[in-house]
Amino acid sequence: MTRLTAKLIRKAKGVSRLLPPLLRANRDINRAQLELKWIKNELPKEEWIMAINRRARLVPLQYILKSQPFGGLSIACREGVLVPRWETEEWCTRLAELLEKNNARTLKIVDACTGTGCIPLLLNHQIKYFADKFEAIGFDVSIEALELAKKNLKTYISNHDMSSTQTKISFQSANVFDPNLCKNFSEIGDIDIVTANPPYIPAEDYLKSTQRNGVERSVRLYEPRLALVGDVEFYTQLINNVVLPLSAKGFVFELGYVHQACAVRQALDSNLWGVGTMNDSATKLRCVVGWRKGESLTFLESLCDTIL
């Protein structure tokens, strides 16, 4: 971690007396200025000092401001639930654009490990202009996450006109390791796409510093380990307990490691399924994508940078 020099602290104080504490979280004066601007814009003046002090203790800014912009939506955030990331927003947007390009008029989606509910909400927001029917079920094992997802759904419905499409979005309690979890989704019928941002950071990497390709201290201190730490076991269960029992035509799972994508490839019959990986705009491995051969969503292959 970059050390804070006396010169940098003096420079920050010269800009604003409120700025130096924010350097503890940012180590960069420009980033600190941006966060100060957000705090001033989002919070009443009497809360500024408390917010700055919390940020100086490395509390994620999204927990302080209680929201995160996400593809045109404002997603409510709170401690105990993973903060939505730009990487997730990016692949959701790419998926929505591809669905539009291929004239996908009706969609049934299951979102595993749904957290804030940001994935199904953003997909609906982006495809409602061309889709005639959209159904989505998000599930999570965390009660805190489900409460927040339902709050975000309520806000979304109140802020957006839902009359142009037949839209049905719900959130349920379920565990991806439960082999019978799909009995909860029988009313939705066969699924088009399964999406997921499961825990995918191996325990040994979770404990590493960012200098060693590990996790930011702020994340380790405040974001839920339950939503972060996991490995191939989540992907094999997603395939065996969700994708195959629901006869899904395709899937997009966020991940962070090549061996996780390889585990997905090995879990599926190569005669029936195509599988590839997608990179994000920073050229980092971001998702594993699958499509059932001979079905209507084979165009998901075009999301991939590498075919496995």
N, C-alpha and C positions, 0 to 999 in steps of 0.2 A: 504494500500500500504506500502511495506517495506521502511523504511527510509534509506537514504544514509548516512552512517557513514563516518567520516573523515578518518578512517582507510581504508575503502574500496576505497575511492577516491584516497588516496595516493598509494594504491596498483595498481590501474588502471593506474595512472600516471607513475608508475614505469615500467609498461609494454609498454605503448605508450602515448605520450602527447595527442594523438587524442582520447583516450579511455574514459576519464571521462565524456564528454558530452553525450556519448551514454548510460551511466548508468541511465540517467533520463528516458529513454524509456524502459530499460531492467531490472534495479535493480539487475542485476546479471553479474558478470565480464566475465564469460564464454560466455554467450549469447552476450554480448557487443563485445567481441573479434570476435565472428563469424560474427556479422553484419559489423564490421570494415573490416574484410577480404572480405566480399561480396562487400562492397563499393569500396575497392581498386581494386578488380578484374573486376568490372563492369563499373567503371567510370574512366575517365582520371584524372590524378593527380590534375589538376587545379580545379576540381569540388569537391574534397574530403571535404574541409572545409565547403563549402556551404551545401553539403549533410549531413554532421555530424550535423551542426547547425539546419537543418530542422528536422532531426531525434530527436534531443534534444527537439524540440517543439512538439514531438509526431506524426509527419507526418508518416504514414505507410511506411515502407521501400519499399514496392512494388511500391508506387507512386514515390518514389525517384529514384529507379532503373528502373522504367517504365516497369517492367515485373514480372511474377511469374511463376516458374516451375510448371507444371501441367501434371503429368503422361507422361513424355517424351516430352511434348510440352512446348514452352515458350509462355505464354499468355501475350499480351501487357496489361498494366494497366495504368489508369490515374484517377485523382481526378474526382469525380462525378459518378464513376461506382464502384460497389462492387468488392473487391478483392477476387479472387477464394480461397477457403479454402481447406486444406488437407482432411477434412471430405467429401467434395463433390467429390474430386478426388478418394477417397477410394471407395465410393459406385458406382461411374461410372465404376471403374475398376472391381468391383465384378459383376456388371451387364454385362459388356462385356465378362468376363470369363464364365458366365453362358450361355450367348447366343452362345458362341463358343462351349461349352460343349454339347449343345442341337441342334447344327447344324442349327442355324438360318441363312439361306443363303440370304434371302432378308428381308430388314427392312425399315419401314417407321416410322419416329419419329417426334413428335412435342415437342419442348422444350419451355415451358412457362417461362416468366420472365427470359429471357436468359442471360441478363447482358453482360459479355464479349464474350459470345458464347462458353464458355469453355466446356460445357457438350456435345453438338452435335459434336464439333470438336474432343474431346477426344474419344467419342464413335466411330466415324469414324476411327480415328487413330488406335484404338485397335481392331476393327473388320474387317478392310479392307482386312486383310490377309486371311480371310475365307469366307466373305460374297461376293455374286455375285452382289448384288445391294443394295445401301444405299441411302435413301432420308431423308432429315431432313429440317424442317422449325423451326427456332427459332423466337420468338416474344417478344417484350418488349414495354412498354409504354414510356420509356425514350429515347429521341433522342440521348443523349450522349452515352448511352449503345449501341444503334444500330450502331452508327458510329464506335464505338470501335469493336463491333462484326464483322462488315464487314471488318475492317482493319485486324483483326485476321484471318478471312477467307482468305483474299488475301495473307497474309503471309503464311498460312498453305498450300495453293495451290502451291505457288512458291517454298516451301521447301520440298514438298512430291510428289512422283509419284502417280498421280491419275488415271493412265491408266489401272490398274489391275482390277478395279471394276467400275460399273456404279454408279457414285457418283454425287449427287445433293444436295447441301446445300445452303440455303438462309436465310436471316433475314428480318423480316417485322415489321412494327409498328402495334401494336394491344394492346388492354386493356382486361385483363382477366374478367373484370366486364361488358364487352359488350356482350349481349346475341347473337349478330349476328356476332361475331368475326370469326366464323368458315367458313363464306362465303369467307374469304380471302384464305382459304386453300383447296378450292374445287378441284384444279388441282391435288392434291396429292392423292386423293381417301381415302379409308379406312386406318386408322392408326393402326400400331402395338402397339406402346408404346408412352405414353405421359410422359415426364419427366419435373421436375420443382424444382427450388430452390426459392420458393416465400418468400416474407417478412413474418417472423413467430415469431418475438419477440413482445410480448404484450407491449403496451406503458408503463405500470407501471414497467416492468422489464427493458426496455430500459433505464430508468432513474436511475436504481439502480447501485451501484458500484459493481465491481467484487467480493468484499468481501461478498456481499449479493446476489451472483449468478446473477449479472447484466452484463452490457456490458463494455468492456474496454474503458477508457477515450479517447484513440486514435481513436477508432471506432466512438464514439459519435461526436468527434470533426471534423473528416475528411471524413468518409465514408457516402454515401447518406442515409439519413433516409428513403427515399422512398423505398429503396431496403431492409430495415431491419425491419421496424415496421409494424406488421400485425398479424392476428390471424385466427380463423376458417373461417372467411368470404372468405379468399383466397382459402381455400380448397374446400368449397362448390361451389364456382364459377368455380374452375378447373374441378370439377365433372360435374356440370350442363351446363357449356358453352364450355367445351373442350372435356372431355373424352366421355360423352354420345353422343353428336351430331356427333362426328367423328367416332363413333362405334369402339373406341379403344379396343384392346384385353387386354391391361394391362397398368399399370402406376407405376412410382416411384417418390414420392414427398419427398423432404427433409423437415424435421420439427424439433421441439425441445421439444414438450410437448405431454403428453398422451392424453389430451383432444382434441387436434387437430386430432390425429389419430382416436379417437372415433367419431368425427364429420364426418370424411370420411366414416367410417363404417355405420353410421346412414344414410348417404346420398345415399347409394347404396342398392339395393335389395339383401338380403343375399341368395336368391335362384339362383341369376344370377352371383353374384360376391363373390369371396374370397378376404379377406383383412387381412393383418398382418403388423407387425412392424419389422424393422431391427435396430440392434444396431451397433455402430461403434466399432473400435478396442479398444477404451477407455471405452467400455461397456455402452456408453451413447446412449439413444434413438436418432436415426438419420433419419429414413425414414419410411413412410407408403407406403406399396406395395399393389397393387391390380391386380387381374387377372380375366378375364371373364371365368366362368366355362364352360367346354366343348370346349374351343377354343385352339389354338395352343400354347399359352403362359402360360398354367397352371403351368409350371415349375418355374415360378417366385415365387411360394410359398416357394421354397427352400431357397430363400434369407432371409426368415423371422425367427426371434427368437421367436416371439409370434404371434399366430393366434387370430384374434379378432372375 
